[in-house]
Each structure stands twice: as structure tokens, then as C-alpha cells.
Amino acid sequence: MDSPHEAFRRQNLDSIAKLGEDQDIKKKSLDWIAHANSFRYSYHFDWLGRPIIQYPQDVIAMQELIWRIQPTIIIETGIAHGGSLIFSASMLELNAACGGPISARVLGIDIDIREHNKKAILEHPMSRRIEMIEGSSISDDVIRKVRERVNEEDRVLVCLDSNHTHEHVLAELEAYAPLVSVGSYCVVFDTIIEDMPEDMFPERPWGPGDNPKTAVFEYLRSHPEFEIDSTIDHKLQISVAPQGYLHKIR
Ligand SMILES: C[S@@+](CC[C@H](N)C(=O)[O-])C[C@H]1O[C@@H](n2cnc3c(N)ncnc32)[C@H](O)[C@@H]1O
């Protein structure tokens, strides 16, 4: 017989599966995201004082993954103001405080780390776990530096959140997804672009048809070692990374 805890989990999995089948809530969530985007919704949140360009729902999903995986290194492309780096470092700090890996670290990559952001990140109490590399995430030099920092025994989690064109994200997947440990994830942000109205990104080189989700679909065609964790999509509903939580299963 299930323990009360297992019964609670099983009940949740049932209700999450039902939520995933409900087309009405799916449509309402997409409408909500499209509407919220007109207010720059994703820019409104901080993590430990630094702006984090994420939806709160995705932040919770990342917290669940970082606790479950107990990574020894998190590799993130796209630093911006540093909120996601500080978030990851703080989660690694909590893992360590709870008996997880003591020296786990975060490696952030950005093509343009603005001086004021770099200073604020380096002065933050969580900075001791953070290393930053400046350069394009798909340049040979940066890829080499990242590979040099990953050890055989590392448990690696990867988050891709830089340039959101198909070509760029596909190149990032080719470069960084092989580093992900079996059982861990490669999280591809902003797959939501594919599901948004055609005219939503007039000043951007990406849009429906050319974005992280189209890159994920192309990558998965020849990489059966990854599968989309649809339970995460189903439970979040409101997320910038639908079909972007890629679980490395072998
Ligand atoms: C959406 S922001 C990252 C947000 C951050 N992950 C967070 O959650 O707060 C995207 C960042 O990608 C960076 N970027 C753009 N093109 C890049 C490239 N080719 N290589 C690395 N970073 C790039 C931009 O400079 C920008 O800071």
C-alpha cells in the first residue's frame, strides 16, 4: 500500500495529467502569456536583489530540478542582469546546506556582460559559486573554455537563454547538450515564441517558425537520448519554456 506521501504524489500526477489534457486551460494560458507580454511581464522579478528575466513558474520548476538533480555544475548561456546566475548559485548554496555537493558552481556565458551587471554579480554574496565567460556561446573559444571546466565526475545541468534564433539555439544544443549528465536536464528557454502571435517580436530576429522550440524539435530528431518532460509543461501551463525541459534519459 502507498504511504501517505506516495498517495499524495500519485494524486498530483493524476491531476497534472488531466491538466495537460485540458485544451481550454492551455488556450487561456497562451492568451494570458501573450497579453502579459505586452507589459514586459518577464522583466518584473528579482532573485535576491538581482533582476531575473524569467516567469515565477519556471523559477519554481528550476528549483525542483536543482533539488532533484543536485548538480555539481550549472552551465547557463545568457546572463543579462545576473538574476538567473544568482538564483542557481543560491539553490546550490541551499543544496550544500542540506548535505548536497559542497563546491557546486555556476558557469555563465554572455556575449556582452555590462560593467554594472558584472560588478553587481561579483559583489553579490552568492558570487563565490559563480564564474562568468564573456563571448558568444557558440564560438569555438567559449565552447572550449566551457568544456575545460567540466570534469568527468560532474553532474551537469544546462540552461540555454541567450540569442533565441533557431540557428543559434541549435548550435548551442550541439555544443552543450552532450555535456548534460544522464538523468539531468538541458532547459531551453523561450520556446514559447513558437506559440505566440506572428507580429509579437517585430524588432527581433526570432519569431514563430524561427526560435528555440523549432531548434529543440530539430535537435530531438537525431538525439533520442533526450525527451521532453511534458509533466513539467502540464503542471506549469504558464511558462516561457514549453517543451523546453529536456530530460537526458540515457
Ligand atoms: C534573456 S537574456 C538572459 C536572461 C537571464 N538568463 C535571466 O534569466 O535573467 C539574454 C542574454 O543573452 C545574451 N546573448 C545574446 N546573444 C548571445 C550570444 N551569441 N552568446 C551569448 N550570449 C548572448 C544577451 O547579451 C542577453 O544578456
The ligand as an ORCA input file, in Angstrom:
! r2SCAN-3c Opt
* xyz 0 1
  C      17.096     36.744    -21.980
  S      18.648     37.406    -21.542
  C      19.190     36.261    -20.304
  C      18.363     36.313    -19.073
  C      18.927     35.568    -17.890
  N      19.154     34.171    -18.162
  C      17.943     35.681    -16.742
  O      17.171     34.731    -16.526
  O      17.934     36.721    -16.077
  C      19.610     37.049    -22.945
  C      21.102     37.361    -22.850
  O      21.749     36.646    -23.911
  C      22.857     37.371    -24.318
  N      23.275     36.931    -25.664
  C      22.803     37.307    -26.866
  N      23.455     36.698    -27.854
  C      24.387     35.906    -27.268
  C      25.384     35.025    -27.745
  N      25.598     34.857    -29.050
  N      26.151     34.362    -26.850
  C      25.967     34.541    -25.515
  N      25.048     35.372    -25.007
  C      24.269     36.046    -25.859
  C      22.412     38.828    -24.248
  O      23.548     39.679    -24.112
  C      21.493     38.809    -23.014
  O      22.206     39.251    -21.864
*
